[in-house]
Structures are given as structure tokens and as C-alpha cells.
Amino acid sequence: MCRLSQTVTSAHMSDPPLLFTLSESRDLGEAISRESGVSLAPLEERAFEQGEFKLRPLVSVRDRTAWVAQSLCGSNEAPTAQRLVRLLFLLCALRDGGACRTVALVPYLAYARKDRRTQTRDPIHTRYVAQLFEACGLDRIVALDVHNPAAFDNAFRIGFDHLSALPMFADHFARRLQSVALAIASPDVGGIKRAQIFRELLQQRVGKPIGQAFVEKRRAGGEVSGGLVVGDIADSTVLVLDDLCSTGGTLRRAAASLRAAGAAAVYAVVTHAPLDAGTAAVLDDPAIDGMVVTDSVGASSHPLLCSPPAKLTVVPVAPLLGQALSRSMRGLALAELLEHWPPRGS
């Protein structure tokens, strides 16, 4: 519920939400605006010496709901920490300006990989980021395919919506691989649940059984080993699914193991691709027939996503995020976006 004074009129309360975006995510914000039908609100952005800055909304936000779209994947021009601080400062400015509710639309949520202690005195970055958002008075965060959903749920004490690219991926492959034997593989044990959900979504679309497997992976002393394939994928086109491709090492190792186990073809399917070098390494691997990613990290800062080569398909996230904003405006649940793409009744 909005924290509104008793003097707010019902007409004012019915005003549509305001949508802001920061300059480093301008392309994403403009695309979400087109998809949702909500115009971008004007924002003053001024740069000062030594990296300091000023952010000021140029329209009244009093008693309004304000959404801010910002991807937290860093680039040479705007590192991750800078993007996070700028988002936090804008959220604080909106709250100080009288916004009754603030929502952060963050397709790529940074610092999510360190979500638990594996060694003595380890930090838990997921919880620290959650505390920063909460300190800004944020009411809700909308994120896409976070690294560890359970850790995400436990870290945040504010409202959240965890969206997923899996229905869009299922729609993509159902229209292209209907006639071949399919299997879904996780490149490690930690991704088995994600692979199961994707398998169920794709089976509903293609109307036939789909195999499942996972690849053994061990990490000790900074060294990664393993490669045993658990599951029958012989003569199948295998979609190896992961939430994140950084260096590409995990996907390449999994693809080699799947090929050795008899896979007819291997496609890498990844939500977040923050490093062009990692994506390029996957595309250059002869064991991998193709790669499908989203532009959650912001295509404008990543040349491969802006001009994808033949083996790379980029699925835009703006339609999904625009639907989330549009459905929230109409008081509709977002659960439909986790089950169907395109969503029914959109």
C-alpha cells in the first residue's frame, strides 16, 4: 500500500506510475517504455569532478509510484559499483521528493554470485545489496533469473518479483526444434531445478517427452574438474541451460562432456552474458552449435549483443519487463509471466 496522507484525492491516487531510467540503461528504459506504454519521465543527470554526480527528477513525484529501470552489469564507462550507487541515490531522491512507492526494475542484479559462506569470514554480498536497497526505502524490486532464488528470497525483507526468461526460451526453441529429439542439461548440480522447470515448460510447448541430464562439476582450490554426464542424451539435441555465462568455461566443459556422451547437437541457453569475451569463447567452441542469450546486461555496452554473429541469438527482455510494468498498473498478477510466453490476456 502507498503511504499516502489523508489529503490525497482519489483522482491523484489513480495517476499512472512514473518510469525513470539512468543514462547507462537508456536503451533498456526506452524499450520498456515502448512495450508498456508508459512514457519515460524526465531526469536531470549532472556529472561533477572525481566521479560525483547529481540526479534530479524533473517532474513532481509526490504521491506517485515511481519505477526505475537499471541493469547493474558494469562496463568500462560505467562500472558495476557506480551503476548501483547511482540507482540507490535516485531511489533516495524519489523518496525524498514524496513518491509514495518506489520499484526498482533490475534485470541483471549484480553481486548475486556470493550468496553464502563457503569459507571462514566469507562475505554474503546478496544480503548486503538487499540491505542497501532497504535503507533507501525501496518498496519492491523486480529482477530476472537471479543466481540463487532461495538466497534472493531470504536476503530481501521488502517485496520482490522474480521474473524468468525460461518461458521466452521455451517459446523460441518450440518454434525451431519441434521435429528433433530434445534433452535439457544443467552444467552442474546447482542448476538442476532450473533445468527441470525449463524442461516442463518446453514439454508443454512441443507436446512430447524431453530428456534431462546434468554434468558433474567439482571445484577445489580454484580448480574446476569433473565431466561425468548423468542422464541419457544420446542422439538428442541438448539445450544446456545456465543463468550466467561469464568466462564460458562451465558451458564449454559441459558441451564437451555432452558431445562425448553422444549428443547430436548442443546449444547453450543463458539469461545473463556480462562479458563479451566469455560469450565469444562459447561461440568459438566447435562442440557448441549455437547460443541463445537475453540482453539483460544492456546491449549498448556489449558489441556482440548489438551485432550478434550467426551462432548467437539475442532474446530481448524489454517485452517481459514491459509486461511486468503493464500488468502491475492493471492490478494483474505476474505469475502468468512465469508460465506462458506470450502471456495470455496481454
C-alpha positions in Angstrom: 0.0 0.0 0.0 1.2 3.6 -0.7 2.0 5.6 2.4 -0.4 8.5 1.4 -1.7 11.3 3.5 -5.4 11.6 4.0 -5.5 14.7 1.9 -4.6 12.8 -1.3 -7.6 12.7 -3.7 -8.8 9.5 -5.3 -8.1 11.1 -8.7 -4.5 11.7 -7.8 -4.1 8.2 -6.5 -5.2 6.8 -9.8 -2.4 8.5 -11.7 -0.3 6.1 -13.8 3.2 5.2 -12.5 6.3 7.2 -13.5 9.1 5.4 -15.2 12.7 6.6 -14.9 15.9 5.2 -16.3 19.5 6.2 -15.9 21.7 7.2 -18.9 23.7 3.9 -18.8 20.5 2.0 -19.2 18.8 4.4 -21.6 18.3 1.8 -24.3 16.6 -0.6 -21.9 14.4 2.1 -20.4 13.2 3.3 -23.8 12.4 -0.3 -24.9 10.4 -0.9 -21.7 8.6 2.4 -22.2 7.6 1.3 -25.7 6.4 -2.1 -24.5 4.4 -0.9 -21.5 3.1 2.3 -23.0 4.4 4.3 -20.0 6.5 7.4 -21.1 9.9 7.9 -19.7 9.9 10.6 -17.0 12.5 13.4 -17.5 15.6 13.2 -15.3 18.5 15.7 -14.8 21.8 13.9 -14.7 24.9 16.1 -14.0 28.5 14.9 -13.6 31.0 16.5 -11.3 34.7 16.1 -10.7 36.1 12.8 -9.3 33.1 10.7 -10.4 30.5 12.6 -8.3 27.1 13.3 -9.8 23.6 14.7 -9.3 20.3 13.1 -10.2 17.0 15.1 -10.0 13.6 14.1 -11.3 12.3 16.9 -13.5 8.6 16.1 -12.8 6.7 16.0 -9.5 6.8 12.5 -7.9 4.7 13.4 -4.9 2.2 10.7 -4.0 3.1 8.8 -7.2 4.5 5.3 -7.8 8.0 5.6 -9.4 9.7 2.8 -11.3 13.4 2.9 -12.1 14.9 0.7 -14.7 18.6 0.0 -14.4 20.8 -3.0 -15.3 23.7 -3.5 -12.9 26.1 -5.1 -15.3 29.2 -2.9 -15.5 31.1 -1.6 -18.5 34.3 0.4 -19.0 32.3 3.6 -19.0 30.0 2.7 -16.0 31.4 0.1 -13.6 29.0 -2.1 -11.6 29.6 -0.2 -8.3 28.9 3.1 -10.0 25.6 1.8 -11.5 24.5 0.5 -8.1 25.3 3.7 -6.3 23.5 5.8 -8.9 20.4 3.7 -8.7 20.4 3.9 -4.9 20.8 7.7 -4.9 18.0 8.1 -7.4 15.7 5.9 -5.3 16.5 8.0 -2.3 15.8 11.3 -4.3 12.5 9.9 -5.4 11.5 9.0 -1.8 12.6 12.5 -0.6 10.6 14.0 -3.4 7.4 12.5 -1.9 7.0 9.3 -4.0 4.5 7.1 -2.2 6.1 3.9 -3.7 9.3 3.1 -5.4 10.0 0.0 -7.5 13.5 -1.0 -8.9 13.3 -2.8 -12.2 16.7 -4.6 -12.3 17.0 -7.3 -15.0 20.7 -8.1 -14.1 21.2 -8.0 -10.3 24.9 -7.7 -9.6 26.8 -9.2 -6.6 24.4 -12.2 -6.6 27.1 -14.9 -7.0 28.4 -14.6 -3.5 25.2 -15.6 -1.7 26.5 -17.9 1.1 29.6 -18.6 3.1 31.8 -21.4 1.8 34.9 -20.4 3.8 35.6 -18.8 7.1 34.9 -15.0 7.1 33.3 -15.1 3.7 31.0 -12.1 2.8 27.4 -12.5 1.8 27.0 -9.9 -1.0 23.4 -10.8 -1.7 22.4 -9.8 1.8 24.5 -6.6 1.7 22.9 -5.4 -1.5 19.4 -6.2 -0.1 20.2 -4.0 3.0 21.3 -1.1 0.8 18.0 -1.2 -1.1 16.0 -1.4 2.1 17.9 1.6 3.5 16.7 3.6 0.5 13.1 2.9 1.5 12.6 0.8 -1.7 9.2 -0.9 -1.7 9.7 -3.6 -4.3 12.4 -5.0 -6.6 11.8 -6.8 -9.9 14.7 -9.0 -11.0 15.3 -11.5 -13.7 16.7 -15.1 -13.2 18.8 -14.3 -10.1 21.7 -16.7 -9.4 20.2 -18.4 -6.4 16.4 -17.8 -5.9 16.4 -19.2 -2.4 19.2 -16.8 -1.3 17.4 -13.9 -3.0 14.1 -14.7 -1.2 15.9 -14.9 2.2 18.0 -11.8 1.7 15.3 -9.3 0.9 12.8 -8.1 3.6 10.9 -5.9 1.0 8.5 -7.0 -1.7 10.0 -8.7 -4.8 9.1 -10.3 -8.1 11.5 -12.8 -9.6 10.9 -13.0 -13.3 12.4 -15.6 -15.6 13.5 -15.8 -19.2 12.7 -19.5 -19.4 9.2 -19.1 -20.9 10.7 -16.9 -23.7 13.4 -19.5 -24.3 10.8 -22.3 -24.4 8.8 -20.3 -27.0 12.0 -19.8 -29.0 13.0 -23.4 -29.2 9.5 -24.8 -29.6 9.2 -22.9 -32.8 12.5 -24.1 -34.1 13.2 -27.6 -32.8 9.8 -29.2 -32.9 10.9 -32.2 -35.1 14.1 -33.3 -33.3 14.7 -35.4 -30.1 15.4 -32.9 -27.3 17.1 -33.0 -23.9 17.7 -30.4 -21.3 21.0 -30.4 -19.4 22.3 -28.5 -16.4 26.1 -27.8 -16.5 26.3 -28.6 -12.7 24.2 -29.9 -9.9 23.2 -26.5 -8.7 21.2 -25.8 -11.8 19.1 -29.0 -11.8 16.0 -27.3 -10.5 16.2 -24.6 -13.2 16.7 -27.2 -15.9 13.6 -29.1 -14.6 11.4 -26.1 -14.8 12.7 -25.3 -18.3 12.1 -28.9 -19.4 8.5 -28.8 -18.1 7.8 -25.5 -20.0 9.3 -26.8 -23.2 7.4 -30.2 -23.0 4.1 -28.3 -22.7 5.0 -26.4 -25.9 6.3 -29.2 -28.1 3.8 -31.9 -26.7 6.4 -34.7 -26.4 8.8 -36.1 -23.8 12.1 -34.4 -23.4 15.1 -35.9 -21.7 17.1 -34.5 -18.9 20.7 -34.7 -17.7 23.3 -32.9 -15.6 27.1 -32.7 -15.8 29.3 -33.4 -12.8 31.3 -30.4 -11.7 33.8 -30.1 -8.8 35.6 -27.0 -7.6 38.5 -27.2 -5.2 41.3 -24.8 -4.6 40.2 -22.6 -7.5 40.4 -25.6 -9.9 37.3 -26.9 -11.7 37.2 -30.6 -12.7 34.6 -33.3 -13.4 32.7 -34.1 -16.6 30.5 -37.2 -15.9 27.1 -36.9 -17.6 24.2 -38.2 -15.6 21.2 -38.9 -17.9 20.6 -40.4 -21.3 21.1 -37.7 -24.1 22.4 -40.0 -26.9 21.3 -38.8 -30.4 19.5 -35.8 -28.8 19.8 -32.1 -29.4 20.8 -30.9 -26.0 20.0 -27.5 -24.6 22.5 -26.8 -21.8 20.9 -24.2 -19.5 22.6 -21.7 -17.2 21.7 -18.4 -15.6 25.0 -16.8 -16.3 27.9 -17.0 -18.7 31.0 -15.1 -17.5 34.2 -16.7 -18.9 32.3 -19.5 -20.7 34.4 -22.3 -19.1 31.5 -24.1 -17.4 29.4 -24.2 -20.6 32.3 -25.3 -22.8 33.3 -28.1 -20.4 29.7 -29.3 -20.2 29.4 -29.2 -24.0 32.5 -31.4 -24.4 31.1 -33.9 -22.0 27.7 -34.0 -23.6 29.2 -34.5 -27.1 31.3 -37.3 -25.7 28.1 -38.9 -24.3 26.5 -38.9 -27.7 24.7 -35.6 -28.1 23.7 -34.9 -31.7 23.9 -31.1 -31.2 24.5 -28.8 -28.2 23.0 -25.3 -27.7 24.0 -23.0 -24.8 21.0 -21.2 -23.3 21.9 -18.4 -20.9 20.0 -15.5 -19.4 22.9 -13.2 -18.5 26.0 -12.7 -20.6 28.0 -9.9 -18.9 31.4 -10.5 -20.7 31.8 -10.4 -24.4 35.0 -12.4 -24.1 33.1 -15.3 -22.4 30.4 -15.2 -25.0 33.0 -15.2 -27.8 34.7 -18.3 -26.2 31.4 -20.2 -26.2 30.7 -19.3 -29.8 34.2 -20.3 -30.9 33.8 -23.8 -29.4 33.1 -26.4 -32.2 31.2 -28.5 -29.6 28.5 -25.8 -29.4 26.2 -25.4 -32.3 24.6 -22.1 -31.2 24.0 -19.9 -28.2 20.8 -18.1 -27.1 21.0 -15.2 -24.5 19.0 -12.2 -23.4 20.1 -8.6 -23.4 19.6 -8.3 -19.7 23.1 -6.8 -19.3 22.3 -3.9 -21.7 23.2 -4.5 -25.3 24.6 -1.0 -25.9 27.7 -1.8 -23.8 28.3 -5.2 -25.4 29.3 -5.3 -29.1 28.4 -9.0 -29.5 24.8 -8.4 -28.4 24.5 -5.3 -30.6 25.6 -7.1 -33.7 25.2 -10.9 -33.0 27.1 -13.3 -35.2 25.4 -16.2 -36.9 25.7 -18.6 -33.9 24.3 -16.1 -31.4 20.6 -15.3 -30.9 19.6 -12.5 -28.6 16.2 -12.5 -27.0 15.2 -9.0 -25.8 14.0 -8.7 -22.2 12.1 -5.4 -22.7 8.8 -7.2 -23.7 8.9 -9.2 -20.5 9.7 -6.2 -18.3 7.2 -4.1 -20.1 4.6 -6.7 -19.4 5.5 -6.7 -15.7 5.0 -3.0 -15.5 1.8 -3.0 -17.6 0.3 -5.9 -15.6 1.2 -4.2 -12.3 -0.6 -1.0 -13.5 -3.7 -3.0 -14.1 -3.5 -4.9 -10.8 -2.8 -8.2 -12.5 -0.6 -10.9 -11.0 2.8 -11.5 -12.6 2.7 -15.3 -12.1 1.3 -15.6 -15.7 4.7 -14.4 -17.0 6.4 -17.4 -15.3 4.1 -19.9 -17.1 3.3 -18.6 -20.6 5.0 -16.6 -23.3 3.5 -14.6 -24.8 1.2 -14.3 -21.7 -2.5 -14.9 -22.1 -4.7 -11.9 -21.9 -1.8 -9.5 -22.6 
